[in-house]
Amino acid sequence: MLVKMQQMPRHFRWLRLMLAVTLMVMASGCAALGPQLQAPDLSMVSFDLVKGDLFEQRIRARMKVQNPNDLELAVRGVTYTIELGGEPLGHGLAGSSFVVPAKGEAEFDMLVTANLAGTLLKLIEKARAQGGSLNQVEYRLRGQVRLERGALRTVPFDEKGILKLR
């Protein structure tokens, strides 16, 4: 009886090890079978000053998101950072929920708190140094789309484009 008692812990250790390996294999198999989401394409449609003073501005950026996936994306929010001409402009969270159809597109608004005056002064200085004018400026939008459901809850994005100034 004493010999069997000493062998049981080793048996249980082996059983626990096999169970752990089995669970890891099953988990990795499920992840491999799940859909691989491509990053959505985001672009800035418009950029309007809502209110502001010399030190701080509230800007409404109208964004278009295009879904290259075969599944609809139920978006819970978007975290982002915006740069204009390589200069940091603002960052934050667009907390509105919306659905982007499979292989479709949707638009949403983001509110940005920024120091636009300081950023524009830097951009004007750069344009003067290069002997050009400020009719258009490059933008970069980085962040993550947070999804309502699914195994993958965040999809990163990094978009660049040209913003034409009036």
C-alpha positions as CSV (number, residue, x, y, z in Angstrom):
1,M,0.0,0.0,0.0
2,L,2.9,2.3,0.8
3,V,4.5,1.8,-2.6
4,K,1.3,2.7,-4.5
5,M,0.9,6.0,-2.5
6,Q,4.4,7.1,-3.5
7,Q,3.7,6.4,-7.2
8,M,0.5,8.4,-7.3
9,P,2.1,11.8,-7.1
10,R,4.4,11.0,-10.0
11,H,1.4,9.7,-12.0
12,F,-0.5,12.9,-11.2
13,R,2.4,15.1,-12.3
14,W,2.6,13.2,-15.6
15,L,-1.2,13.5,-16.1
16,R,-1.1,17.3,-15.3
17,L,1.8,17.7,-17.8
18,M,-0.1,15.9,-20.5
19,L,-3.3,17.9,-19.8
20,A,-1.3,21.2,-20.1
21,V,0.3,20.1,-23.4
22,T,-3.1,19.1,-24.7
23,L,-4.6,22.4,-23.8
24,M,-1.8,24.4,-25.4
25,V,-2.1,22.4,-28.6
26,M,-5.9,22.9,-28.7
27,A,-5.5,26.7,-28.0
28,S,-3.0,27.2,-30.8
29,G,-5.1,25.1,-33.1
30,C,-8.1,27.3,-32.4
31,A,-6.1,30.5,-33.0
32,A,-4.9,29.1,-36.3
33,L,-8.4,28.3,-37.4
34,G,-9.8,31.7,-36.5
35,P,-10.1,34.5,-39.1
36,Q,-7.0,36.5,-39.9
37,L,-8.2,40.1,-40.0
38,Q,-6.5,42.6,-42.2
39,A,-6.0,46.2,-40.9
40,P,-8.8,48.5,-42.1
41,D,-7.8,51.4,-44.3
42,L,-8.5,54.8,-42.7
43,S,-8.4,58.1,-44.5
44,M,-9.2,61.7,-43.4
45,V,-12.2,63.1,-45.3
46,S,-12.4,66.5,-43.7
47,F,-10.8,68.5,-40.9
48,D,-12.8,71.3,-39.2
49,L,-12.1,73.6,-36.3
50,V,-14.9,73.4,-33.8
51,K,-13.6,75.9,-31.3
52,G,-10.4,77.1,-29.9
53,D,-8.0,79.8,-28.9
54,L,-4.3,80.4,-29.4
55,F,-3.2,77.6,-27.0
56,E,-5.8,74.9,-27.6
57,Q,-8.1,73.9,-30.4
58,R,-10.9,71.4,-30.7
59,I,-10.9,69.8,-34.1
60,R,-13.5,67.5,-35.7
61,A,-11.8,65.1,-38.1
62,R,-14.2,63.2,-40.3
63,M,-12.7,59.8,-41.1
64,K,-13.6,57.0,-43.6
65,V,-12.8,53.4,-42.7
66,Q,-12.7,50.8,-45.4
67,N,-13.0,47.1,-44.4
68,P,-11.0,44.7,-46.6
69,N,-12.2,41.7,-44.7
70,D,-15.0,39.2,-45.5
71,L,-16.4,39.8,-42.0
72,E,-18.2,42.9,-40.7
73,L,-16.3,44.9,-38.1
74,A,-18.4,46.0,-35.1
75,V,-16.2,48.8,-33.9
76,R,-16.3,49.8,-30.2
77,G,-13.8,52.7,-30.5
78,V,-10.6,53.9,-32.0
79,T,-7.5,55.1,-30.3
80,Y,-5.3,57.3,-32.4
81,T,-2.3,59.6,-32.8
82,I,-2.3,62.3,-35.6
83,E,0.8,64.0,-37.1
84,L,0.8,66.8,-39.6
85,G,3.9,67.2,-41.7
86,G,5.8,65.0,-39.3
87,E,4.8,67.2,-36.3
88,P,2.6,65.8,-33.5
89,L,-0.9,67.3,-33.6
90,G,-3.0,65.3,-31.2
91,H,-4.1,62.0,-29.9
92,G,-7.0,60.5,-28.1
93,L,-10.0,58.2,-28.4
94,A,-13.0,58.1,-30.7
95,G,-15.5,56.3,-28.5
96,S,-18.5,56.1,-30.9
97,S,-19.6,52.6,-31.8
98,F,-20.4,51.7,-35.5
99,V,-20.4,48.8,-37.9
100,V,-18.3,48.6,-41.0
101,P,-19.8,46.1,-43.4
102,A,-17.7,43.3,-44.9
103,K,-15.8,44.6,-47.9
104,G,-17.6,48.0,-47.2
105,E,-16.9,51.3,-45.6
106,A,-18.3,53.7,-43.0
107,E,-17.5,57.2,-41.8
108,F,-17.2,58.5,-38.2
109,D,-16.1,61.7,-36.4
110,M,-13.1,62.0,-34.1
111,L,-12.6,65.0,-31.7
112,V,-9.0,66.0,-31.4
113,T,-7.7,68.4,-28.8
114,A,-4.5,69.9,-30.2
115,N,-2.2,72.9,-30.4
116,L,-2.8,73.5,-34.1
117,A,-1.3,77.0,-33.9
118,G,2.1,75.6,-32.7
119,T,2.0,72.8,-35.3
120,L,1.1,75.2,-38.1
121,L,3.9,77.6,-37.2
122,K,6.4,74.7,-37.4
123,L,4.9,73.6,-40.7
124,I,5.1,77.1,-42.1
125,E,8.8,77.4,-41.0
126,K,9.5,74.1,-42.8
127,A,7.8,75.3,-46.0
128,R,9.7,78.5,-46.0
129,A,13.0,76.7,-45.4
130,Q,12.3,74.5,-48.4
131,G,11.1,77.4,-50.5
132,G,7.6,76.2,-50.9
133,S,4.1,77.1,-49.9
134,L,1.6,75.3,-47.5
135,N,-1.1,74.2,-50.0
136,Q,-1.1,70.7,-48.8
137,V,0.4,68.8,-45.9
138,E,1.2,65.1,-45.2
139,Y,-0.7,63.5,-42.4
140,R,-0.1,60.2,-40.5
141,L,-2.7,58.5,-38.5
142,R,-1.7,55.6,-36.2
143,G,-3.6,53.6,-33.6
144,Q,-5.9,50.7,-33.0
145,V,-9.5,49.8,-33.9
146,R,-11.1,48.2,-30.9
147,L,-13.8,45.6,-31.8
148,E,-16.9,44.6,-29.9
149,R,-16.6,40.9,-30.5
150,G,-14.4,38.2,-31.8
151,A,-11.2,36.5,-30.7
152,L,-9.2,39.4,-32.0
153,R,-10.3,42.6,-30.1
154,T,-7.8,45.2,-31.5
155,V,-6.6,45.8,-35.1
156,P,-3.7,48.2,-35.5
157,F,-3.5,50.7,-38.3
158,D,-0.9,53.1,-39.7
159,E,-2.1,55.4,-42.5
160,K,-0.4,58.2,-44.4
161,G,-2.0,60.7,-46.8
162,I,-2.1,64.2,-48.1
163,L,-4.4,66.8,-46.7
164,K,-5.2,69.7,-49.1
165,L,-5.5,73.1,-47.3
166,R,-8.0,75.7,-48.4
